[in-house]
């Protein structure tokens, strides 16, 4: 089990959390986008993936009932949950709307 407080809430950089599961087709389709985001935004953003089957309580705590979903945290504060982001551009727009720049 991950230490969510340490990995996300206490992190200095903004943290983008992707809630997903291995059996989810949409999640698998989004995986290359998340991988690219991790690499391209590494200096300004931490990206972590949470398997909702392993972290069910976390998913419930943040209102995740559909996957994939993404949620941005900045200094422990969460932004609006986005369900099934359609593209890299949509995720980048979400990040920028919440004050995160590459």
Backbone as a ProteinNet text record, in pm:
[ID]
protein_1_A
[PRIMARY]
XXXXXXXXXXXXXXXXXXXXXXXXXXXXXXXXXXXXXXXXXXXXXXXXXXXXXXXXXXXXXXXXXXXXXXXXXXXXXXXXXXXXXXXXXXXXXXXXXXXXXX
[TERTIARY]
84.1	0	88.4	55	136	107	203.8	186.1	136.3	5.1	-55.4	-14.6	-11.7	27.4	166.5	260.4	399.5	413.4	355.3	371.5	296.5	185.2	99.9	82.4	27.3	-11.5	106.9	219.4	336.6	438.2	410.3	501.3	503.1	623	635.7	583.9	612.4	564.6	416	343.2	207	211.1	106.7	100	-28.2	-11.9	-126.8	-144.9	-261.9	-291.9	-386.4	-347.4	-436.6	-490	-620.8	-686.6	-723.9	-679	-703.3	-703.6	-712.7	-705.3	-655.7	-583.8	-527	-631.7	-751.4	-856	-933.8	-906.2	-982.4	-925.6	-1005.1	-961.8	-928.5	-1011.4	-984.2	-854.8	-828.3	-704.2	-582.8	-592.5	-481.2	-457.6	-565	-552.4	-488.4	-513.9	-458.1	-313	-270.4	-137.7	-21.9	-16.1	95.3	95.2	-22.1	-33.2	23.3	-11.6	37.9	190	240.5	385.3	456.8	402.1	461.9	455.3	344.1	326.8	431.5	453.9	555.5	691.5	726.6	857.7	865.2	766.3	769.3	754.4	682.7	653.8	731.8	831.2	903.9	955.6	1002.1	1061.9	958.9	833.4	734.5	616.1	610.4	492.6	531.5	475.8	491.4	363.3	377.2	261.3	264.9	155.3	148	19.3	27.4	-88.2	-134	-263.8	-320.9	-417	-389.8	-476.7	-592.9	-713.6	-827.9	-862.1	-820.4	-844.5	-758.1	-639	-547	-566.7	-621.5	-638.5	-784.3	-873.9	-1017.4	-1061	-1004.7	-1041.9	-1003.8	-886.7	-845	-940.2	-975.8	-1068.7	-1200.7	-1251.7	-1377.7	-1363.1	-1251.9	-1227.3	-1234.7	-1186.6	-1183.1	-1295.3	-1395	-1513.6	-1492.9	-1394.1	-1366.8	-1455	-1551.9	-1635	-1631.4	-1559.7	-1539.4	-1390.8	-1336.2	-1195.1	-1181	-1073.7	-971.1	-1021.4	-967.9	-993.4	-860.3	-849.5	-728.6	-767.5	-674.4	-697.7	-564.4	-563.7	-442.3	-440.3	-324.2	-302.9	-188.7	-211	-106.2	-97.4	18.3	40	-72.4	-113.4	-213.6	-357.9	-380	-516.3	-551.4	-674.4	-711.9	-793.5	-774.1	-851.6	-973.7	-1045.9	-1164.3	-1124.1	-1199.7	-1178	-1218	-1134.9	-1166.7	-1178.9	-1294.2	-1321	-1292.6	-1219	-1188.6	-1135.9	-1019.7	-964.6	-938.1	-985.3	-980.6	-844.1	-753.4	-627.3	-522.1	-400.3	-291.6	-327.5	-383.9	-421	-520.7	-616.2	-716	-650.3	-554.7	-485.1	-398.8	-327.8	-244.8	-332.3	-447.7	-540	-585.1	-613.9	-653.6	-540.8	-418	-303.3	-285.4	-288.9	-268.4	-380.3	-503.5	-616.6	-600.7	-521.9	-496.9	-358.6	-298.8	-175.6	-47.7	-50	71.4	125.4	249.9	314.2	433.3	458.4	570.9	699.4
-119.4	0	125.5	219.8	340.7	436	521.2	624.9	749.6	762.3	870.4	1007.3	1021.5	1150.6	1191	1097.8	1128	1146.9	1055.8	1056.9	1171.4	1214.5	1312.4	1440.7	1429.3	1547.8	1630.3	1565.6	1637.2	1671.1	1633.8	1659	1808.2	1861.6	2002.8	2032	1941.8	1958.8	1923.8	1980.6	1932.6	1783.3	1712.1	1567.8	1536.8	1471.5	1424.5	1276.7	1243.5	1105.5	1048.3	935.2	864.8	742.1	735.9	619.1	526.3	400.5	306.1	164.1	67.9	-74	-150.1	-260.4	-336.8	-391.7	-419.4	-478.6	-374.9	-247.8	-139	-105.8	-127.7	-100.9	45	136	279.1	318.3	256	284.1	240.3	123.4	74.4	166.6	218.9	310.1	443	483.6	608.5	592	469.6	442.7	510	503.8	570.5	722.3	780.6	924.5	956.9	875.6	896.1	878.9	778.6	755.5	875.6	928.2	1044.4	1167.3	1183.5	1295.6	1290.3	1170.9	1153.8	1203	1166.2	1201.3	1349.7	1398.7	1535.5	1641.8	1610.3	1708.1	1680.1	1594.3	1546.9	1659.5	1769	1875.7	1955	1956.7	2039.9	1963.3	1831.8	1755.4	1612.5	1563.8	1422.8	1352.4	1240	1163.9	1027	990.1	856.8	788.7	658.5	578.4	498.5	497.9	423.3	319.5	194.5	83.1	80	106	115.4	-17.8	-128.1	-258.5	-275.1	-215.4	-225.4	-112.4	-1.1	117.7	164.1	71.9	99.5	215	220.8	327.5	465.3	475	603	644.9	551.1	581.5	633.4	567.5	610.3	747.5	768	894.9	1013.8	994.3	1104.2	1097.1	1014.5	1010.5	947.8	860.2	795.3	671.9	679.3	561.3	519	594.9	561.4	578.1	484.6	494.7	487.8	547.6	620.8	757.8	803.4	937.8	998.1	1129.3	1198.6	1306.5	1331.1	1429.6	1496.7	1628.2	1704.9	1752.8	1738.7	1791	1891.6	2009	2110.2	2148	2120.6	2148.5	2089.6	1968.7	1897.6	1930	2031.8	2070.4	2004.3	1952.3	1882.6	1972	1948.9	2018	1931.6	1970.3	1896.1	1763	1659.7	1526.5	1526.3	1466.7	1452.9	1304.3	1266.2	1126.8	1103.8	996.7	954.6	1068.3	1125.6	1232.1	1179.7	1252.1	1198.5	1202.3	1289.2	1304.9	1374.4	1374.3	1448.6	1596.6	1650.8	1792.7	1826.3	1737.1	1760.3	1762.5	1673.6	1669.2	1793.9	1834.1	1954.7	2077.2	2087.1	2198.7	2199.9	2082.4	2068	2115.8	2073.6	2114.9	2266.4	2322.5	2466.1	2546.6	2497.8	2565.6	2569	2475.1	2468.7	2522.6	2600.9	2671.9	2591.3	2478	2397.3	2418.9	2462.1	2484.4	2391.6	2352.1	2263.9	2338.4
0	0	0	-84.2	-94.8	20.6	49.4	150.1	77.1	66.1	-11.7	42.6	174	232	186.1	195	157.8	6.7	-70.4	-216.4	-284.6	-226.7	-294.6	-213.2	-94.8	-19.1	30.9	60.2	111.3	2.3	-120.3	-233.3	-266.7	-292.3	-328.4	-468.9	-562.5	-700.2	-706.7	-803.8	-827	-861.3	-822.5	-846.7	-923.3	-1038.1	-1114.4	-1082.3	-1029.7	-993.6	-1098.2	-1154.9	-1247.4	-1175	-1162.7	-1105.1	-1219.8	-1211.7	-1320.3	-1266.1	-1357.2	-1322.1	-1444.7	-1422.1	-1533.9	-1631	-1583	-1666.9	-1748.4	-1727.6	-1790.1	-1928.2	-2031.5	-2168.6	-2193.6	-2144.1	-2161	-2090.6	-1975.7	-1901.6	-1982.4	-2044	-2126.3	-2245.5	-2301.2	-2414.5	-2371.5	-2247.9	-2196.5	-2148.8	-2123.8	-2065.5	-2140.5	-2275	-2344.5	-2323.1	-2310.3	-2285.1	-2146.5	-2047.9	-1911.3	-1907.4	-1977.4	-1983.1	-2044.6	-2153.1	-2218.8	-2128.3	-2060.6	-1967.9	-1856.4	-1801.9	-1696.3	-1744.4	-1867.6	-1923.3	-1959.2	-2032.9	-2084.3	-1975.1	-1868.6	-1763.5	-1634.9	-1641.9	-1524.1	-1433.7	-1493.7	-1413.1	-1332.6	-1376.5	-1307.9	-1250	-1273	-1232.9	-1197.2	-1088.4	-1052.5	-1096.3	-1163	-1209.9	-1143.8	-1078.1	-1019.6	-1064	-1072.2	-1110.6	-989.3	-966.7	-855.1	-910.1	-876.7	-915.1	-816.2	-864.9	-773.6	-708	-768	-705.2	-580.3	-582.5	-468.9	-368.4	-413.8	-328.7	-332.6	-303.6	-312.9	-222	-101.8	-7.8	-60.8	-124.1	-182.8	-293.6	-378.4	-487.6	-431.3	-330	-268.5	-203.5	-135.2	-65.3	-160.6	-283.8	-379.7	-483.5	-458.1	-543	-679	-690.2	-818.3	-830.6	-921.7	-946.3	-1092.3	-1174	-1314.8	-1344.8	-1420.5	-1458.1	-1609.4	-1662.9	-1590.8	-1545	-1434.4	-1383.8	-1343	-1359.1	-1315.4	-1215.5	-1123.3	-1018.5	-987.3	-991.1	-965.4	-821.2	-758.2	-623.2	-628	-567.7	-554.4	-408.2	-347.3	-204.9	-119.1	-154.5	-76.9	-110.6	-193.6	-232.5	-364.5	-373.4	-496.3	-588.3	-718.3	-820.9	-854.3	-956.9	-999.7	-1063.6	-1031.9	-1088.5	-1236.2	-1320.9	-1463.2	-1494.8	-1548.8	-1582.6	-1730.4	-1759.7	-1896.1	-1984.1	-1947.5	-2031.2	-2172	-2275.5	-2411.6	-2479.5	-2433.2	-2506.7	-2421.2	-2472.5	-2409.1	-2402.6	-2510.5	-2512.7	-2402.7	-2379.9	-2275.3	-2137.2	-2115.8	-1986.9	-1969.3	-2074.4	-2068.1	-2039.8	-2104.4	-2079.1	-1933.4	-1879.3	-1738.7	-1646.9	-1676.8	-1595	-1599.9	-1721	-1737	-1671.5	-1680.9	-1617.2	-1465.3	-1413.7	-1269.8	-1232	-1322.2	-1291.2	-1299	-1369.1	-1384.4	-1525.3	-1532.7	-1662	-1677.1	-1799	-1831	-1806
[MASK]
++++++++++++++++++++++++++++++++++++++++++++++++++++++++++++++++++++++++++++++++++++++++++++++++++++++

